[in-house]
Amino acid sequence: MWDVVVVGAGPAGASAAYAAAVAGRRVLLLEKAELPRYKTCGGGIIGPSRDSLPPGFELPLQDRVHAVTFSLEGRFARTRRSRRMLFGLINRPEFDAQLVEHAQKAGAQLRTGATVTRVEQHGPSVPDRRTVAVVLADGETVLARAVVGADGSASRIGAHVGVRLGQVDLGLEAEIPVPPSVAEDWKGRVLIDWGPMPGSYGWVFPKGDTLTVGVISARGEGAATKRYLEDFVARLGLAGFEPAVSSGHLTRCRTDDSPLSRGRVLVCGDAAGLLEPWTREGISYALRSGRLAGEWAVRVAEAGDAVDARRQALNYAFAIKAGLGVEMAVGRRMLSVFERRPGLLHAVLTGVRPAWKAFADITRGSATLAGMVRSNGLARRALEVLDKRMDTESGVGPAGRGVHRRDEEPGADGGEVSAGDREPGTS
């Protein structure tokens, strides 16, 4: 009998396992893949991510970003620079593996190659009402006092909890090895290109001798998203270099009223649909929600009855909504503005010094977008004015964009789709 079983060894799961293990509980971390494994991800580590890492964690940085070039569909490019580092860039395999090592050092036990098919809180596999049964693909049943679902954006644990989605986007990415002369041109600088489809953008993140190049747009625009990536790569002069990896991924944002728990089961990170709606940044949300899930899972495990377990789970939900939920609400408003007026946001970021300073402060972690809107009267009034100017045509905007029934979604076996497959994300 484990105190806490965590499903998924990404940033959210490793953080949850670490938090529960540090509290002195018996923790099992289950991962279906062998580590390290590749994940489609830009790999940007902003201030909130850095501040959520375990004590003594040394980031395996591939580059330190001091400059950002913004462009609008390849035009009107402008580079803004900072003396201080804005954010760091990592490769997910090394980063995730290092997080898992910290969880193990804290006392968590890891099992790889363990695919979870379902969890049960009632029935013959469950000896009492204080127990959750985690059923593996090979038929083994693992028992726990509490379970944390951190098994990604196509989460089986999320399906058990009943996570509801309000926004689904398709990201396509290529890891492109480049010669030293090209790598040197990009060192310390990233590119963000506001794209041709509503809400879309592309990025170039340098990581030593490799450039991570990707685009993201609302699901249902699969063919257009692929064309955007191809045109983007060609425009950058990178079409002649063979990608080492080409991949795709669906990102999913929860609705405001989506549950975060069911009985003794909590969800966090992508499994809970927790990520920033405008930029679709997910690492900081995974780390922060994972830590909270691990801490509250300990309390759920200690609960002597269903009423107490429910109380602790509600406290976890309140902690998420009071922090990440507020940030997501502002992010949805920003996405709505961006979908309709990308040129305006581009002009503001590249031409208005306070806007650039706000961007830099947010990436460094000295401020949050939600905090700025809440405390800065000018920022709040500007967003309110933009809100009023936005039309409310049905089918446009973040609410409901790209959402289909779960069994219709490509990549439902784990959220991954191939950039070379048949128009992934096409509805």
DRENZA-910720 format. One record per residue (C-alpha): y negated, z, x negated; residue number from 1. Coordinates in pm, whole numbers, plus 32768, in hexadecimal, padded with zeros to 4 digits. Example, Ala and Ser with C-alpha at 12.3 -4.5 7.8 and 13.67 -1.06 7.14 Angstrom:
BEGIN
+------+------+------+-----+
|   py |   pz |   px | num |
+------+------+------+-----+
| 81C2 | 830C | 7B32 |   1 |
| 806A | 82CA | 7AA9 |   2 |
+------+------+------+-----+
//
This chain:
BEGIN
+------+------+------+-----+
|   py |   pz |   px | num |
+------+------+------+-----+
| 8000 | 8000 | 8000 |   1 |
| 7EBA | 7F8A | 7F65 |   2 |
| 7D6E | 8027 | 7FBC |   3 |
| 7CBA | 7ED7 | 7FB1 |   4 |
| 7D44 | 7D76 | 7F99 |   5 |
| 7C47 | 7C67 | 7F41 |   6 |
| 7C9F | 7AFD | 7F90 |   7 |
| 7BF8 | 7A03 | 7EA6 |   8 |
| 7B8E | 7A34 | 7D3B |   9 |
| 7A42 | 797D | 7D3A |  10 |
| 78F7 | 7A33 | 7D01 |  11 |
| 7904 | 7ADD | 7E57 |  12 |
| 7A6D | 7B4E | 7E38 |  13 |
| 7A51 | 7BC0 | 7CCF |  14 |
| 7917 | 7C85 | 7D25 |  15 |
| 79C3 | 7D28 | 7E4E |  16 |
| 7AF4 | 7D81 | 7D7D |  17 |
| 7A18 | 7E10 | 7C6B |  18 |
| 794F | 7EE6 | 7D5F |  19 |
| 7A87 | 7F73 | 7E05 |  20 |
| 7B3A | 7FAE | 7CBA |  21 |
| 7A0F | 8060 | 7C20 |  22 |
| 7A22 | 814F | 7D47 |  23 |
| 7B7F | 81AE | 7CD1 |  24 |
| 7C48 | 80FD | 7DDD |  25 |
| 7D8A | 8035 | 7DB9 |  26 |
| 7D17 | 7ECD | 7DCC |  27 |
| 7DDD | 7D88 | 7DD2 |  28 |
| 7D27 | 7C3E | 7D98 |  29 |
| 7DE2 | 7B0C | 7E1A |  30 |
| 7D8F | 79A9 | 7DA9 |  31 |
| 7E4E | 786E | 7E0A |  32 |
| 7DF2 | 77AD | 7CCD |  33 |
| 7E31 | 77F7 | 7B61 |  34 |
| 7CFD | 7868 | 7AA3 |  35 |
| 7C1F | 77D9 | 7A1F |  36 |
| 7BF4 | 76C5 | 7B24 |  37 |
| 7ADF | 75C9 | 7B6A |  38 |
| 79F4 | 75F3 | 7C91 |  39 |
| 78F0 | 74FD | 7D0D |  40 |
| 77AE | 75B8 | 7CC0 |  41 |
| 7665 | 7576 | 7C12 |  42 |
| 7692 | 76BB | 7B55 |  43 |
| 752C | 7739 | 7B66 |  44 |
| 750B | 78B0 | 7B2B |  45 |
| 73C4 | 7929 | 7BBF |  46 |
| 7332 | 7A86 | 7BA5 |  47 |
| 73E6 | 7B1E | 7CD3 |  48 |
| 7533 | 7AA6 | 7C42 |  49 |
| 74EA | 7B39 | 7AED |  50 |
| 747F | 7C85 | 7B86 |  51 |
| 75C5 | 7C9E | 7C4D |  52 |
| 76B2 | 7C7F | 7B25 |  53 |
| 7787 | 7DA5 | 7AAE |  54 |
| 76F8 | 7E7D | 7997 |  55 |
| 773A | 7DE7 | 7841 |  56 |
| 7778 | 7C88 | 78CB |  57 |
| 7709 | 7B80 | 77D1 |  58 |
| 76B7 | 7A37 | 7878 |  59 |
| 776B | 790C | 77DC |  60 |
| 762E | 783B | 77E8 |  61 |
| 7643 | 76CA | 7796 |  62 |
| 74CA | 76A0 | 77A2 |  63 |
| 738A | 775E | 77F1 |  64 |
| 7298 | 76AC | 78D9 |  65 |
| 7124 | 76B1 | 7886 |  66 |
| 70B7 | 7574 | 793C |  67 |
| 70F3 | 74CC | 7A8C |  68 |
| 70AE | 735F | 7ADA |  69 |
| 7077 | 7320 | 7C4D |  70 |
| 7089 | 71C3 | 7CE2 |  71 |
| 7084 | 712C | 7E3F |  72 |
| 7198 | 7027 | 7E5B |  73 |
| 7161 | 6FDA | 7CEB |  74 |
| 6FE7 | 6FB6 | 7D0C |  75 |
| 6EB9 | 7094 | 7CC5 |  76 |
| 6F74 | 7154 | 7BB9 |  77 |
| 6EC4 | 727F | 7B25 |  78 |
| 6F43 | 7385 | 7A35 |  79 |
| 6ED7 | 74F0 | 7A48 |  80 |
| 6F1C | 75D3 | 791F |  81 |
| 6F35 | 7747 | 78E0 |  82 |
| 6F29 | 7811 | 77A0 |  83 |
| 7025 | 7904 | 7834 |  84 |
| 7183 | 789A | 7899 |  85 |
| 7198 | 7836 | 7A07 |  86 |
| 7312 | 784A | 7A2D |  87 |
| 7454 | 7810 | 796F |  88 |
| 756D | 7712 | 7992 |  89 |
| 76E0 | 7763 | 7982 |  90 |
| 782F | 76B8 | 79B1 |  91 |
| 78E7 | 7755 | 7AD2 |  92 |
| 7A43 | 776A | 7A32 |  93 |
| 79C9 | 784D | 7919 |  94 |
| 78D9 | 790F | 79F7 |  95 |
| 79DC | 7957 | 7B06 |  96 |
| 7AE8 | 79B6 | 7A0A |  97 |
| 79FB | 7AA8 | 7960 |  98 |
| 79A7 | 7B4D | 7AAE |  99 |
| 7B19 | 7B78 | 7AF5 | 100 |
| 7B4B | 7C16 | 799C | 101 |
| 7A42 | 7D19 | 79EE | 102 |
| 7AF0 | 7D68 | 7B37 | 103 |
| 7C38 | 7D91 | 7A7C | 104 |
| 7B98 | 7E74 | 7978 | 105 |
| 7B1A | 7F4A | 7A98 | 106 |
| 7C80 | 7F6E | 7B14 | 107 |
| 7CBD | 7E4F | 7C05 | 108 |
| 7E09 | 7D96 | 7BEB | 109 |
| 7E09 | 7C18 | 7BF8 | 110 |
| 7F13 | 7B33 | 7C89 | 111 |
| 7EDF | 79BD | 7C64 | 112 |
| 7FAC | 78B1 | 7D12 | 113 |
| 7FA1 | 7985 | 7E4E | 114 |
| 7F42 | 78BC | 7F82 | 115 |
| 7EEA | 798D | 80B3 | 116 |
| 7F51 | 78ED | 81FB | 117 |
| 7ED2 | 79FA | 82EA | 118 |
| 7E7E | 7B66 | 831F | 119 |
| 7F0A | 7C3F | 8436 | 120 |
| 7E7E | 7D81 | 84C4 | 121 |
| 7F81 | 7DA6 | 85D8 | 122 |
| 80F2 | 7D53 | 85F9 | 123 |
| 823C | 7DA2 | 854E | 124 |
| 81B5 | 7D6B | 83EE | 125 |
| 80B0 | 7E7C | 841D | 126 |
| 8140 | 7FDD | 8402 | 127 |
| 8012 | 8090 | 849A | 128 |
| 7EB0 | 805B | 8518 | 129 |
| 7E1E | 80B1 | 83C3 | 130 |
| 7EC8 | 7F8A | 8319 | 131 |
| 7E88 | 7E16 | 82EF | 132 |
| 7FA4 | 7D29 | 8295 | 133 |
| 7F4D | 7C09 | 81AC | 134 |
| 8057 | 7AFB | 81CD | 135 |
| 808D | 7A0F | 80A5 | 136 |
| 8112 | 78AB | 80AB | 137 |
| 825C | 7917 | 8010 | 138 |
| 8298 | 7A0A | 812E | 139 |
| 8238 | 7B46 | 8073 | 140 |
| 8165 | 7C43 | 8132 | 141 |
| 8064 | 7D18 | 807A | 142 |
| 7FE5 | 7E52 | 8128 | 143 |
| 7E85 | 7EDF | 8106 | 144 |
| 7D99 | 7FD9 | 81A6 | 145 |
| 7C81 | 7ED8 | 8196 | 146 |
| 7C65 | 7D64 | 814A | 147 |
| 7B41 | 7C9D | 80C2 | 148 |
| 7B43 | 7B26 | 8106 | 149 |
| 7A9A | 7A64 | 7FED | 150 |
| 7B71 | 792C | 8000 | 151 |
| 7A60 | 7825 | 800A | 152 |
| 79AF | 774E | 8108 | 153 |
| 7AF1 | 76E6 | 81BC | 154 |
| 7B62 | 7851 | 81CE | 155 |
| 7C9F | 78B4 | 8285 | 156 |
| 7C1C | 7A18 | 828D | 157 |
| 7AD5 | 7997 | 831C | 158 |
| 7B99 | 78EB | 8430 | 159 |
| 7C47 | 7A38 | 847C | 160 |
| 7AF8 | 7AEA | 8491 | 161 |
| 7A64 | 79D3 | 8566 | 162 |
| 794C | 795F | 847F | 163 |
| 786B | 7867 | 8534 | 164 |
| 77B1 | 7754 | 847B | 165 |
| 7654 | 76D3 | 84BF | 166 |
| 762E | 75DF | 839C | 167 |
| 7727 | 7510 | 82D4 | 168 |
| 76C0 | 743C | 81AA | 169 |
| 7779 | 7356 | 80BC | 170 |
| 773B | 7374 | 7F48 | 171 |
| 77B8 | 726E | 7E50 | 172 |
| 77B0 | 72AC | 7CDC | 173 |
| 780C | 720C | 7B90 | 174 |
| 7837 | 72B1 | 7A3D | 175 |
| 77C0 | 71A4 | 794A | 176 |
| 77F8 | 71C6 | 77D1 | 177 |
| 76D3 | 712E | 7713 | 178 |
| 7686 | 70E9 | 75A3 | 179 |
| 75AC | 71DF | 74DF | 180 |
| 7474 | 7106 | 74FE | 181 |
| 7487 | 7111 | 767D | 182 |
| 74E1 | 7282 | 7685 | 183 |
| 73B2 | 72D2 | 75AE | 184 |
| 72CB | 7224 | 76A7 | 185 |
| 7342 | 7310 | 77BA | 186 |
| 735D | 7453 | 76F7 | 187 |
| 72AA | 7570 | 77A9 | 188 |
| 723B | 7492 | 78CB | 189 |
| 72CF | 744D | 7A21 | 190 |
| 727C | 7340 | 7B20 | 191 |
| 725D | 7378 | 7C97 | 192 |
| 7238 | 723A | 7D64 | 193 |
| 71E3 | 7251 | 7ED5 | 194 |
| 72CC | 7153 | 7F73 | 195 |
| 72C2 | 703A | 8075 | 196 |
| 737C | 70EC | 8191 | 197 |
| 72E0 | 7211 | 824D | 198 |
| 7326 | 7353 | 818E | 199 |
| 73C8 | 72A3 | 8065 | 200 |
| 7381 | 72CF | 7EF6 | 201 |
| 741C | 7285 | 7DA5 | 202 |
| 7429 | 7341 | 7C5C | 203 |
| 746E | 731C | 7AEA | 204 |
| 74D7 | 7459 | 7A33 | 205 |
| 750F | 7439 | 78B9 | 206 |
| 762F | 74FC | 7820 | 207 |
| 7647 | 74A6 | 76B2 | 208 |
| 76EE | 7353 | 768A | 209 |
| 7725 | 732F | 7803 | 210 |
| 7637 | 72F0 | 7924 | 211 |
| 7691 | 7376 | 7A7C | 212 |
| 7605 | 7274 | 7B6F | 213 |
| 7622 | 72A7 | 7CE6 | 214 |
| 758F | 726C | 7E3E | 215 |
| 75AB | 7320 | 7F8A | 216 |
| 7562 | 72BD | 80F1 | 217 |
| 75C6 | 7313 | 8254 | 218 |
| 7731 | 72D5 | 82A5 | 219 |
| 7765 | 7198 | 836E | 220 |
| 76A4 | 70CB | 826D | 221 |
| 77CB | 709A | 8182 | 222 |
| 7794 | 6F2B | 8131 | 223 |
| 761D | 6F58 | 8105 | 224 |
| 7655 | 708B | 802A | 225 |
| 7741 | 6FC5 | 7F48 | 226 |
| 7641 | 6EAC | 7F2D | 227 |
| 7535 | 6FAB | 7ED8 | 228 |
| 7608 | 7036 | 7DBC | 229 |
| 7658 | 6EDB | 7D37 | 230 |
| 74EB | 6E6D | 7D46 | 231 |
| 747B | 6FB7 | 7CAF | 232 |
| 7566 | 6F97 | 7B86 | 233 |
| 7501 | 6E2C | 7B50 | 234 |
| 738F | 6E7D | 7B65 | 235 |
| 73BB | 6F87 | 7A5A | 236 |
| 745B | 6E8A | 7970 | 237 |
| 75A8 | 6F43 | 7976 | 238 |
| 767E | 6E3D | 7A26 | 239 |
| 771A | 6DD0 | 78DE | 240 |
| 77B2 | 6F25 | 7896 | 241 |
| 7906 | 6F7D | 7929 | 242 |
| 7909 | 70C7 | 79EA | 243 |
| 7A06 | 71C6 | 7971 | 244 |
| 7A1A | 7251 | 7AD4 | 245 |
| 79AA | 71C3 | 7C24 | 246 |
| 79C8 | 72AE | 7D4B | 247 |
| 7941 | 7310 | 7E9E | 248 |
| 791A | 744A | 7F68 | 249 |
| 78AE | 74B5 | 80C3 | 250 |
| 77B5 | 75D3 | 80D5 | 251 |
| 77A2 | 769A | 8218 | 252 |
| 7692 | 7783 | 829B | 253 |
| 76DF | 7889 | 83A4 | 254 |
| 7625 | 78AA | 84EA | 255 |
| 754C | 79DD | 8517 | 256 |
| 7646 | 7A7D | 8607 | 257 |
| 7780 | 7A27 | 8540 | 258 |
| 7863 | 7B56 | 8504 | 259 |
| 7895 | 7BE5 | 83A8 | 260 |
| 79C5 | 7CB8 | 83F9 | 261 |
| 7AEB | 7CE8 | 84E0 | 262 |
| 7B9E | 7E33 | 84DF | 263 |
| 7BE3 | 7E8D | 8374 | 264 |
| 7B96 | 7D2F | 82F2 | 265 |
| 7A43 | 7CD4 | 825B | 266 |
| 79C8 | 7B81 | 81E3 | 267 |
| 78C7 | 7B2D | 80D9 | 268 |
| 783B | 7A08 | 8014 | 269 |
| 7897 | 78A9 | 8087 | 270 |
| 79AA | 7938 | 8164 | 271 |
| 789B | 79DF | 8232 | 272 |
| 77B6 | 78AF | 822B | 273 |
| 76BC | 7967 | 814F | 274 |
| 75E0 | 7881 | 8080 | 275 |
| 7476 | 7813 | 8070 | 276 |
| 7448 | 7709 | 817E | 277 |
| 7336 | 763C | 80D6 | 278 |
| 73B8 | 7621 | 7F71 | 279 |
| 7524 | 7677 | 7FCC | 280 |
| 7525 | 7766 | 7EA3 | 281 |
| 7658 | 783F | 7EC8 | 282 |
| 76A6 | 78FD | 7D87 | 283 |
| 75A3 | 7A0E | 7DBC | 284 |
| 7611 | 7A35 | 7F27 | 285 |
| 777C | 7A4C | 7EB7 | 286 |
| 7735 | 7B54 | 7DAF | 287 |
| 765A | 7C29 | 7E90 | 288 |
| 7730 | 7C16 | 7FC8 | 289 |
| 786D | 7C46 | 7EFA | 290 |
| 77EB | 7D87 | 7E64 | 291 |
| 778B | 7E0C | 7FBD | 292 |
| 78DA | 7DA3 | 8050 | 293 |
| 7995 | 7E5A | 7F3D | 294 |
| 78C9 | 7F96 | 7F6D | 295 |
| 78F3 | 7F9A | 80E5 | 296 |
| 7A63 | 7F37 | 80D2 | 297 |
| 7A99 | 8080 | 801C | 298 |
| 7A02 | 8137 | 8146 | 299 |
| 7AD1 | 806A | 823B | 300 |
| 7C0B | 80BE | 8175 | 301 |
| 7BB7 | 822F | 818F | 302 |
| 7B78 | 821E | 8307 | 303 |
| 7C78 | 82EB | 83C6 | 304 |
| 7C65 | 822B | 850D | 305 |
| 7BEC | 80E6 | 85A8 | 306 |
| 7AA1 | 817B | 8618 | 307 |
| 7A43 | 81EC | 84BA | 308 |
| 7AB8 | 80A3 | 8423 | 309 |
| 79E0 | 7FE9 | 851B | 310 |
| 78B5 | 80C4 | 84C4 | 311 |
| 78D9 | 8077 | 8351 | 312 |
| 7902 | 7F02 | 8394 | 313 |
| 77C5 | 7F04 | 8467 | 314 |
| 770D | 7FB0 | 834D | 315 |
| 777C | 7E97 | 8266 | 316 |
| 76FD | 7D94 | 835D | 317 |
| 75B1 | 7E4A | 8377 | 318 |
| 758A | 7E4F | 81FC | 319 |
| 75CD | 7CD8 | 81EA | 320 |
| 74E3 | 7C7E | 8307 | 321 |
| 73C9 | 7D5E | 8288 | 322 |
| 73CD | 7CB2 | 8136 | 323 |
| 7475 | 7B60 | 8121 | 324 |
| 744C | 7B1E | 8295 | 325 |
| 72D1 | 7B39 | 827D | 326 |
| 72CE | 7A4D | 8153 | 327 |
| 73A8 | 7952 | 820D | 328 |
| 72BE | 7956 | 833A | 329 |
| 7198 | 78F3 | 825E | 330 |
| 7272 | 77F1 | 81AF | 331 |
| 72C2 | 774E | 82FD | 332 |
| 7150 | 772E | 8346 | 333 |
| 7115 | 7695 | 81EF | 334 |
| 7232 | 759E | 8225 | 335 |
| 719E | 7539 | 8373 | 336 |
| 704F | 74F2 | 82CC | 337 |
| 70F6 | 743E | 81A9 | 338 |
| 71C4 | 735E | 828E | 339 |
| 7089 | 72DD | 8336 | 340 |
| 6F83 | 72EE | 8222 | 341 |
| 7028 | 72CD | 80CA | 342 |
| 6EF3 | 7221 | 803E | 343 |
| 6E19 | 7347 | 80A2 | 344 |
| 6EFA | 7443 | 7FF4 | 345 |
| 6F0B | 7365 | 7EC0 | 346 |
| 6D90 | 7350 | 7EB3 | 347 |
| 6D6B | 74C7 | 7EDB | 348 |
| 6E6D | 7520 | 7DD0 | 349 |
| 6DE3 | 7428 | 7CD2 | 350 |
| 6C71 | 7445 | 7D21 | 351 |
| 6C2A | 75A8 | 7D96 | 352 |
| 6C40 | 76A7 | 7C80 | 353 |
| 6C8D | 77D8 | 7D60 | 354 |
| 6DB3 | 7717 | 7DF6 | 355 |
| 6E42 | 76D2 | 7C9C | 356 |
| 6E0F | 783F | 7C3D | 357 |
| 6EC8 | 78A7 | 7D79 | 358 |
| 6FE8 | 77BD | 7D20 | 359 |
| 6FF8 | 784F | 7BC3 | 360 |
| 6FEC | 79B5 | 7C42 | 361 |
| 7106 | 7972 | 7D38 | 362 |
| 71E8 | 78CE | 7C36 | 363 |
| 71AA | 79EA | 7B3F | 364 |
| 71F5 | 7AED | 7C4A | 365 |
| 70A4 | 7B9C | 7C46 | 366 |
| 7066 | 7B33 | 7DAF | 367 |
| 7120 | 7AA9 | 7EDE | 368 |
| 70B5 | 799E | 7FD3 | 369 |
| 70E2 | 7A92 | 80F2 | 370 |
| 7016 | 7B9B | 8040 | 371 |
| 6EFC | 7AA7 | 7FFE | 372 |
| 6EED | 7A3A | 816A | 373 |
| 6EF5 | 7BA5 | 81D8 | 374 |
| 6DEE | 7C2A | 80E8 | 375 |
| 6D10 | 7B01 | 8095 | 376 |
| 6C28 | 7AAF | 81B5 | 377 |
| 6BD3 | 7955 | 8131 | 378 |
| 6D41 | 78F7 | 8108 | 379 |
| 6D95 | 797D | 8260 | 380 |
| 6C79 | 78C1 | 830A | 381 |
| 6CCD | 777E | 8252 | 382 |
| 6E37 | 778E | 82C7 | 383 |
| 6DCB | 77DF | 842B | 384 |
| 6CE3 | 76B1 | 842F | 385 |
| 6DFA | 75D2 | 83AE | 386 |
| 6EE9 | 7663 | 84B1 | 387 |
| 6DFA | 7605 | 85C9 | 388 |
| 6DDB | 74A2 | 8548 | 389 |
| 6F4F | 746B | 8541 | 390 |
| 6FE2 | 73BC | 866F | 391 |
| 7119 | 744B | 8715 | 392 |
| 71E2 | 7312 | 875E | 393 |
| 734C | 7364 | 87AD | 394 |
| 7447 | 7325 | 8697 | 395 |
| 7342 | 734D | 8586 | 396 |
| 7315 | 747B | 84A9 | 397 |
| 7400 | 757E | 841B | 398 |
| 7484 | 760A | 8562 | 399 |
| 75C9 | 7555 | 85A1 | 400 |
| 7598 | 744B | 8496 | 401 |
| 76DB | 73BA | 8411 | 402 |
| 77B7 | 74A6 | 84DB | 403 |
| 7901 | 7432 | 856B | 404 |
| 7A3E | 74E5 | 85D3 | 405 |
| 7AE7 | 7588 | 84A6 | 406 |
| 7C24 | 74B9 | 84CD | 407 |
| 7B55 | 737A | 84AE | 408 |
| 7AB4 | 73D9 | 8367 | 409 |
| 7B18 | 7329 | 8224 | 410 |
| 7B83 | 7415 | 8114 | 411 |
| 7C05 | 7513 | 8212 | 412 |
| 7D13 | 757D | 811D | 413 |
| 7C0C | 7616 | 803D | 414 |
| 7AC3 | 7562 | 806B | 415 |
| 7AF2 | 7469 | 7F50 | 416 |
| 7ADD | 72F3 | 7F85 | 417 |
| 7AE2 | 71DC | 7E87 | 418 |
| 79AC | 710C | 7E48 | 419 |
| 7A92 | 6FE2 | 7E2D | 420 |
| 7B45 | 701A | 7F78 | 421 |
| 7B02 | 6F5E | 80B8 | 422 |
| 7998 | 6FAF | 8108 | 423 |
| 79BF | 712B | 8111 | 424 |
| 78EF | 71DA | 8214 | 425 |
| 78D1 | 70A9 | 82F7 | 426 |
| 78E7 | 7112 | 8464 | 427 |
+------+------+------+-----+
//
